[in-house]
Amino acid sequence: MDIQRLVIASPSGNITAIVLDETPRDKLHEVGLTIQSSYPSVEQVLFVERGPDNTVHGQMAGGEFCGNAARALGALLAEGKDGDYAFTMSGADEPVTARVFGDQATLITKMAVSRTTADFYGANVDVIHLEGITHAVMTPEHPLYTFFKENAARPDRWQTIVHALEDLKIKEKPASGLILAEGNGDALTISPYVYVRANNTLYPEQACASGSIAAAFAMSSAECLARGTLVAQPSGESLTVSVKSNGTKPEIQVAGKMAIVYDGPAYAMEYSETALQGRHGEPEPSSVGARNENASGPAHARPQPEHRRFG
């Protein structure tokens, strides 16, 4: 598989591949998994689609919304020039804007946000519903927080995280996540784990804009959100989440560092099940291009139901 122009960006450490080649929608899953297999540090893939009037749309491989991918697309469109760049994104009902200034990119979006609670093993967990993605936010007060903190870091995290999303009844969303969050309303620290249904992938994200929004809405007061909540990411960088207007669709801004680390062709990419091990539960190598026959190691198969229970 050859791609003539592949951009790899680092929005606060959340490594994102952007495909500029025209790609049919029914091939996004195949191409996306092949890129992630060939470039193991890539956590997500965004495809750029252009309309007849040169409008720009960012389409995630799984059809979900991704705030960091939107920030990355804005930085790409900026071509080194500061300014505001508007486009549409998968999972978002309205166009978004990326404000680029130096090595910073800020996502500006008007998006419906709702909050519910779910009983999870005898204690409540906040569930934040965004357009195109839903996150459950677990804090240290939950009796299973330490269990998840320890087990989510294991290579077999699939057993722990995906089945938790199932029990929380959000696994069937286009994308869902478990956000382990701690701190106060002004400064939070998160460990985000994001599942994308269409790709059947699970990632321990190095940075997550939507997860940061969810944690801020779950744990910060309106006053904190108005002035900005600093959310530390696993990458060591931070994102600032702020709300500039209220209503049914508040204006949300997510700001952080941005870097373009590669811009050029990607030749002779090949899908490797081994490279994706731990990222997906039920791989189907025959459906995602030519499998690397030299790959070794078992597929990361979905555990049986008796392995699901957490305590």
N, C-alpha and C positions, 0 to 999 in steps of 0.2 A: 504494500500500500504506500502510495506517495502523496504527500500534501505539499503544495507549492509554497504556501505561506502559513506558518504556524508561529504564533506569538505565545511566549510563556511569561506570565506576569506574577509578581509577588505582592498582592495586596495584604500588607501586614503579616506576611509569612504564609498565607493561604494560597499555595501555588496553583495557578489557574492557567490552563491552556486555552487559547483562543484560535479557532480555525477560521481563516479568511476565505478558503476555497468554498465554492458553492456546493452544498451537501444536501441531498434529498432528506426529508424528514424521516423517511423509513430507514435511513442508514445511520442516523445519529447514534443510536445505541451501539451499533457495531464499531463505528469509527471512534466513538468516545472511549469504549473499553480498550480498543487497540492502542490508542494514544496513552491511556493510563498504564497499560501493560508495558509499552515501550519506554515510557518516562515515569518510573515508579514514584517520583516525588510529586507528580501532578495529582491533585485531589479532586479536581472537577474540570469539565470541558464545556466551553461556551462556543456556539456557532454563530457567526455573523451573517445575517440575511439582509439584503438590500432591496428596497422596493423600487418600483419604476420611477418614482420621483426622488430617488437617492436617499430615502428615509432608511434609518438603521434599526434593526431589531436584533436583540441578543436572545438566542434560544439555547437554553441549557439542554444537555443531552437527555436528561430525564424529565424535561418540561417543567421543572420546579423554578421557584424564585431563588436567586442568590445575590445578596447585596454586595459581597466582595467581587463577584464576577462583573457586576454592573460597574463598580468602581474601576475595575481593570479595563473594561471596555471604554469607559470615559477617558482614561489615560491614553489608551491607544488612539482614540479619535482626536485627542488633543494634539498629537504629533509634536510634543514639546512646547506647545503654546498654552499659557494660562487662559482659563475661561470656563464658561458653562456649556455643557454638551448634553443635548436632550436626545433620547431614543426610547424605544419600547423594550420591555423585557418579558420573557416567559414568566408566568405566575403572577404578574402585576397587572392590575386592571387599567391603570393609567400610565402615561409616559413617565419616565424617571429622568433626573438630571444628575450628571456628575460634574462637580465643580473642581477643577484642577488648578493647583497653585504650587509650583515647584515640585517637591517630592511628596506632596499631599494630594489626596483625592477624597472628596466628600460626596457621598450618595445623598441626594435629596429626593424624597418620595412622599407622596400622599397615599396612605395605605390604611385600609380598615384593620383595626387591631381589636381583638376581643379576648377576654380572660375568663376561664372556667377553672374549676378545681376537680380533681379526680382522687378518689380514695385508692391509695396504693399500699396494700398490706398494712391497713390500720392507721395510716397517716395521710393527710392531704398533700397533693402535689399541684402546684399551679401549672395550668396549660395555657400557653399563649398562642392564639390563632392569628397568623398573618396571612396575607394573600400568597398562595403558592407554597407555604411551608408552615408547619405547626411544631412547637417545641414544648416539652415538659421540662420545667425548671425544678430541680431538686436541690435543697439547701442542707447544711449540716444538721439542722433540727430533725430531719427525717431519720428514723432509726436504722434505715438501710443505707444511709449516705456513705459511710465508711466502706461497707461491702461493695457498693458500686464504684467508689473511687479506686479501690484496689483491683477489682476484677475487670473494670473497663480498660485498664492499662494492659491486660493480658492479650496475647495474640488470639485467643479463642473468645474474644469479647462478644462475638455474635450471640452466643448462648445467653449472655447477660443483657445486652442492650436491646437487641431486636425483639426479644420476647417480652421485655419490659414495655416497649412501645406497643406491642400487641395487647398486653394486659391493660395499658392505658387507653386503648382503643383509638390510637392515632397512627398506627402502622400503615393503614390503607390510604392515608393522605398522599399527595404527590411526593412530598418529602416530609420527614419528621425527625425530631432529634431529642436526645436526652442531654440537657445542659446541667452539669454539676457546677453550682455557683455558690460563692461565699463572699462575705464582705458586708459593707454598709451601703446606704443609698448613693453615696458620692463616689465610691471606689469599689469595684467588684473584680473578682477573678473567676474565670470560667474554664471548664474543660468540656468542650462540645463534641458530641458524637452524633453524626447525621446519617440517616438512612434515606436513600432515594429509591422509591418503589420501582420505577420503570427500569432502572439499571440493576436493581437488587444489590446495591453496594452499601457498605457501612464504612464510614471514615472517622477516625479520631482527628478532627480538623485542627490544624495549627492556628487557625483564626476563623472566626465565624461572625459575619455581620448580623445575620438574622438571629443567631443565638444570642448575640450581645443585645440586640433590641429586646428579645424575649426576657432575658435576665433583668434588664433595666426596667421594663414594664412590670415585672413581677416583684422587684425588690426595691425600687426607687420611688420616692414620693414625686408628686407633680412638680414641686419646687426643685428637686434634684434634676429631674428631666429637663426642666426649663433652662437650667444653667449648664447642664451637661453631666452625664455620668461616665466616668472613666472605667473602661472594662479591659482588664489585663487578659492577654491571650496566651495560649500554650507556647507560641513562638517567641515569647518574651517582649513582643510589641503590644501596643494598646490601641483600642478604638474608643472614640468618644461618641456616645449616643445622646442626642438631645431632641426635644420636641418643641417646635417653634409655633405651632398652632394646634388648637384642640378641635373637637367636633367628631363627627362620625368617621372622618378620614383625616387624622392629624398629620401635619407635615413633620416627618421624621428625618433627621440628619445623622449620618454615620461618617465620621471623619477618621482618617488614619494615613499611614505612610503607604506609598505605592512605588513599585519599581518594575520596569520592563527588563527582563533578564535575557530574552532571546527573541529574535525576529528573523525568520528565514525559512527555508524549506525543511521538510521532514521526510526523509527517504527511507524506503525499505523497512517500514514498521511492521511488526509481527506480533500477533496476540500470543501471550504466554500465560497460561493458567497459574503457574508458580508465582509470577510477578504480582498477580492479583490475590494471592492467597491471603485470607484474613480480611479481605475487603468485601467479599460476596459470599452468599450462602449456598446458592445452587447454580454454579456456573454451567453454561451451555457452550462449550468451546466450538462446536460445529456451527453455531449461529453468529459467531463474532469473528469471522475471518479465518485465516490459516493458523491453526494451532502450532505452536512450537513443539515438535515431536520429541525434542531433547529435554523438554521440561520434566522435572521430577517432583515427587512429593504428592500427597493425596489432595484431592479437592477439599475445600473447607465446607463440608456438607452440613446441612441443617441438622441440629441435634434432635433427638427424639423427644416427644412431649414430656417424658418423665424427668428430663434434665432441666425443665423450665423453672422449677420453683426456686425461690431465692432465700428461703429461710425456714 
